[in-house]
Amino acid sequence: MPGHGIGSIELCSPAYAEFNSLADGKQTRKILDDHGLICPSAHFGLAELRTKQERAIAWAHDIGMTQMGTASLNGHVENGVTTLEIVKRTAEEYNRIAELAQKAGMQQFLHDERFEMSKVEGRLTYEVLLELLDPKLVKMQFQMSAMVAVGDPVMYFTKYPGRFISMHLQGVDLGAPASGARAAGVAVGKDSLDWPKIFRAAKSGGLRNYFIEQNWQLTVQGVEYLKALKI
C-alpha cells in the first residue's frame, strides 16, 4: 500500500462483519506497523458505542487511534423528514458518548448519512446538529458524495473552522442527473470538483485526515491525482 502513496487508513470496528478478523487490536497494530501504515481513526456502530463503548475505546487505543466516529445518529426519518425532538435527543445522546470518549483521550466525530441529510422544520438536519452537538466534544467528518444533499464542503470548512476533523473522498460529478449515482465509478480528480480549492479550505479549516472511500481501482487513480497535487 505505501508504494501506491497510501500511508494512513481508516478502519471499521470488529463489530462490522467484514472487519471482525481485526478484533485483536494489538495484532492489527503490528500488521499496520509492518506495512508502514498508521490508523488514526475508525467507524463504530452507534449501538456499539451505546453498550460497549469501553471495549471499543480499548481496541482503538491498542491500534493507536485518537479519533472514533459513527456513520449516522440514525434518528427516525419519514419521507425525508424528522422532528426537532428526535434531533435534540440524538444530539444529547451523542454528546454524552463523546464526553466519555474525551475522558479516555479520544476525539469523537460524526459522519453524515440518511438521517443527517433529512429535513427538520424546514432546515437541513445536518445544520441543526452542528448547532446542537458540542463543538469541543464532537467533530465532523465530511462525506464528499453527500455534498449533493448537505451542500458545499468549502462553505462548511470556512463557516465552521476547527469543527471538521476529516473527510471521505469520492469523485463527484455534479453534472450527472440527480437520479444517477453521481459518485459511482468516478475517481477523485476525474470528476467536476475543484479539489485544490477544497483542500485549501480544508487546511484553513483545520482538517487533520482524509480518506479515499472507493473501490481499489478508483482509489489508485485518486491517489495518483492527489500525489500530483502534492496534498
N, C-alpha and C positions, 0 to 999 in steps of 0.2 A: 504493500500500500504506500509506504513512504516514497517509493520510486515513482508513483503516479502523482506525487505532490500532496498527499494526504498525511497530515501529522496529528490531527485531532478528530476524534469521533464522538458521537453521542449514542448511547445505548438506550434500550428499554429494560425495565427491571425483569427479573426472572419470573415475575407474575404473568408476564406476557408469554404465551405458549412457545413462540418461536425463539425466546431468549432463556428458557428455563435451564438450559445446559450451562448457563453462566452463574448459577446460584452460589458457587464458591467464589466470593469476591476476591480473595487473595490470589487464587489461581488465575482468575480473569485478569487481575492486575499484572501477574507475571507474563501472561500471553501478550498483553499490550506492551509491556516493557521490552519483551523480546523482539517485538516488531517496531520499536521506536515510536509508539503511539501514546498519546495521552487521551484521557476521557474526563473532561471537566463536568459533564452533566448527563442526566438520563431522564427518561419519562417514566412515571409511575402511575398506576391506575388510581383513580380517586378513591375507590373502595379500599385499596391497599393503604393509602395514606390515612384513611379514617380508622382502620382497625389494626394495622400492622406497621405503623409509622416508625416505631423504634427499630424494628428489624430492617426496614428499608433504609433508614439512616445508617445503620451499622454496615450494610452492604455497600452503600455509597462511599462511606469512609474507607472501607477496605480497598476500593478501587482508586481512591484518591480524588473523588469528586468534591466540588464545592457548590454545585447547583443541582436542585431537584425540581422537576416540573411535572405537570399533568396536561393532557391534551385539551381537556374541557372541564368546566364545572358541571356539565351535564344536567342543567336545570330543565324542567319540563317546557317544551315548546309545542305549540299547536298552530298549524298553518303559518309558521314563521313568526309567531308572536308569543311572548311570555309576559309575566306580570312583574311589577316592581317588587312585590312581596317576595317572589321567588328569587329575583336578582339579589335583593338585600340578604336573604337567608343564605344563599350560596356564597356571597362575598364574606359574610360574617364567619361562616364555617372555614373558608379558606384562609382568612386572616388568622384564625386560631391554629390551623395546621402550620402556617408559615411562622408563627411565633415560636412554636415548639422546634421547628427546623432551625430557626435562627439561634436558639439557645444551644443547639448541637453543632453550630458552626456552618450551617448550610443556608444558602440563599434559595428560597422558593421562587418558582416562576410559573407563569400561565401561558399556554399556547392559545390558539383560537380555532374553534371548530363550530359545529352547528349552533350550539346554544349562544355562543358569543356573537354569531352572525345574525341572530334574531333581532326583532324589534320589541321595545318596551315603551309604552306610552308615546309612540311616535319617534322614539330615538333608537339608535343602534345600541344593543345591549353591551357591546364591547366598550363603547364610550362611557356608559354608565358604570361599568365595572372598573374602569380606570379611575373613576371618582371614588368608588366605594372601597376598593382594595387599598390597604395601607401601603404607600409607596416605599416605606422603609422595610416592609416585610415581604412584599410581593413585587417582583419584577415581571416583565412581559417578554415573551418570545414571539416575534412576528413571523407568521406563515405567509410567504410571498404569494402563494397561489390563492390565498384568501383575500388578497387586496381587491379583487373584483367585487367583494361584498363589504369589506370593512374600510376600504379606502387606501389612499396613497401612503406608502411607508415613509416617504420623505417628510410628509406632513406630521406623522406621528413622532418620528425621531426628533423633529425640530420643535414641535409643540410640547413634548414631554421629555426634555433632556434628563438623562440619568434613569429613566423609567424602563427602558428596554435593555435587556441584557444579551440577547442573542436573536438570531433569525434562521429560519429554514428556507433554503433557496430552491426554487424551481423556476424553470423557464416559463414565462407567462406571455402569451400572445394576446394583447389587448384588442387586436383587430379581429380575433376569432369570434364566431357567433356566441351569444350568451348561453345558448343551449349546448354548446360544444364543450369539450374538455380542454379548456384554454391552456392548462399546464401539462397535459398528457403528451408525451412524445416530443417535447421541445426542450432542448438543452439550454442551460444558462449561457447567455451570450449569443444564442441563435434565435432570440425572441425579440420582442418590441420594447423591452425595458431599457432605461438609461442607467446601466449598472454603475458607472463611475459616479454619477450623481447620488445614487442610492448609498454607495459606500462612503462617500464624503459626509452625507447626512448621518449615517450610522456611526462613523468615527466621532463626529462632533457631538452626537447624542449619547455617547458612552457605551455602545455595544461592545461586548467582550469576545463573543464567539459567533461563528456562522457555520452552518452545516448544509451541504447539498443533500436534499432528500428526493432522490430519483433513482431509477434503476441504474445498474452498474455502467452500462454503455453511455447513458446520458451523463452520469456522474463524471466519467473520464473526460468527456467533451467539455463539461462545465469546469473541471479542474484546470484543463489546459487553457481555457479562456481566462480564468481568474489568475493563473500564473503569468499570463501575458500582461494582465493589468497590474501585476505586482501588488496584489492585495495583501 
